[in-house]
Amino acid sequence: MIRPRRVFDALVLLGLLWLAWRVLDWAVLQAVFAPDLVACRALDHAGACWGVVAAKWRPMLFGHFPFEDQWRPALAALLLVGCTFGAAGAIAWRTHTASRSRALAGLALAGFAVSVALLRGGWAGLAPVPPEQWGGLPLTLLLAIGAWCLAWPVGIGLAYGRRAPSAMLSVPCTAVIEIVRGAPLVIWLFAAAFALPAALPTAWTPGLLPRVLLVLGVFAGAYLAEILRGGLQTVPAEQTEAARVLGLGWWGIQRRIVLPQAVRATLPPMVSHAIGLLKDTSLVMVIGLHELSGALGLAIGGDADWRPFYVEAYLFVAALYFALCVTLARLGRRLEHRLCPPTV
Amino acid sequence: MRHRFTALPALLLALIAQLLMSGAAHAGKTLDAIKQRGQVRCGVSNGVAGFSAADAKGHWSGLDVDVCRAVAAAVLGQPDKVAFVPLTSQQRFAALQSGQVDVLARNTSWTLTRDASLGLHFTAVTYYDGQGFLLPAKLKVTNARQLKGAQVCTQSGTTNEKNLADFSRTHRLGIKPVVFDTYEAAFKAYFAGRCQAFTTDVSALSGIRNKEAPKPEDHVILPDLISKEPLGPLVRRGDDAWFAIVRWTVFALQEAEELGITKANAAERRKGDDPAVQRLLGTGEDSGKLLGLEKDWAFRAIQAVGHYGEVFERNVGSQSVLKLPRGLNRLWNQGGLMYAPPVR
């Protein structure tokens, strides 16, 4: 006797197989991989035209960075990925000592500084390139990592400020958190890009990129502060008292006892927030900075030849984002295992 | 060009920025800043074929781009001293108001609202565009009034759709609009025979005819236009000196065409004794000092990009993929609207 459940399962499986076959057929079997416009047009979208990626990968990855010098953003992107992910990975996969992780963090910061110097140029015979012309993948990474590093001090400060017993501290910190979270990021970006330079005298106004970084950092910091505050509340007050009895000062208590436990308790939402931040960088498109998704629009928007194949180009960029986000998630999981041994 | 104010926040911030700016108007400040920077910042599109688009190597070309190059040549002596800032249609005005760009050449239509309420000035018209019709050559239609009861494909939510309805009502034609939510869907439906005609701005129509049609010669663009879209470069209000420089650079290119001064023969023509030519090319009376520029400002601009007719033909006319007819953009003495006041 055939059970209806079996029949249903078989049907679902068949449906999935059919779908997988269709995708495979479109993406691989019928696809054109060479940057051959004639062949792509002949396909008439029956198969994917990956030629658009082959033809346009440089403007897609590096935006309007001067063409001859595009090894610089390429190297910068590799450095940014390598140093930050490498440092975090080393911490996550190895038994580490405090001194070693400090060295790793220093290495990551050095990598960040070198990539900025590479993009900026103006030394050792490299032509200077203004930040307005940076774009694509290195800009996405720069914004995400820079904002994340800035978000930590901002977040910790706001979290402690909001928990402070004196209203002098807690009221402004609460206000900052609520105001920053209370408006969409796009509004803040617009304010940074267009309202700030109008309000300040030209001499005081930093460039567009630092302004955007500042806004992204504070925005991320406000969210981080709330995540951290949740973590701080999980640390029992008795521990603070015990530590004080043992003669630790306030700074020592926070640094050695409270903060590590708060961070450990909130690792999953923090990783989730970092992934969100990485993708939020695509919003800077609206103020004329062309990171990964903006560079895609620039690369094929003005080219009527390749424009019909924008779906393939989008899929390529989506795959890049996916790879970055999955790596981040994986790192986060690893960190959890390292830092939070399963309680017995 | 169609415009939809989808970015209300951008507009609001732009207005705030403008209010803050209004106290700080200073003549000649833009020119000083440009000379100090050694670069003109020019706001362009993210890619509109023929007007401003970058190729895979990041090299910009187009009619708007050449206007910016001419301005850079007139002001700084070299056409390549210009930084192109790609902007979306929503951010373009805010970018100009906040000083992110010095001049906005982004196929933007001159309208009362934009001229009177955004704190901006239109300097001159560089392209008279308008909405037109594309239809099969075999229909033997020569005039838009013959479209009685025709089905016309267009994009929904645009001024194109509204202009079509106005035109149909004005002339009691009973045109049946067939609307699609994207451009692509609209012209694909037209090529598939869903409608007798397709309508949008003429500058875009010819791109569609030459790039997307299976056989371009089977389709014609009607000569009549049903809306006025005068496109040209804009500057911020409050700096009359800079306004005059951009405006007269455009006029100089048009005057050069009237006098038959081309990119190739400009150096030769300087040696002649025609007073009008001498004035324009900086060997007669000094018109540059009135603008705060060198004596040969117009000569440099013409040497950089050629006269207006050359700029037109190279980017959107006979030498380009768009193959737009000169039409309204002929000089006034050849049946067009281009009329430069005397450069003297």
Interface residues (C-beta under 8 A of the other chain):
Chain A: A55 K56 R58 P59 H64 F65 P66 F67 P130 E132 Q133 P184 V186 I187 F190 A191 A193 F194 A195 P197 A198 A199 T202 L208 M285 V286 I287 G288 H290 G297 L298 A299 I300 G301 G302 D303 A304 D305 P308
Chain B: A7 P9 A10 L13 A14 I16 A17 Q18 L20 M21 A33 S45 N46 G47 V48 A49 S52 A53 A54 D55 A56 K57 G58 H59 A83 F84 V85 P86 L87 T88 Q90 Q91 A94 A95 Q97 S98 G99 Q100 E184 G207 K211 E212 V321
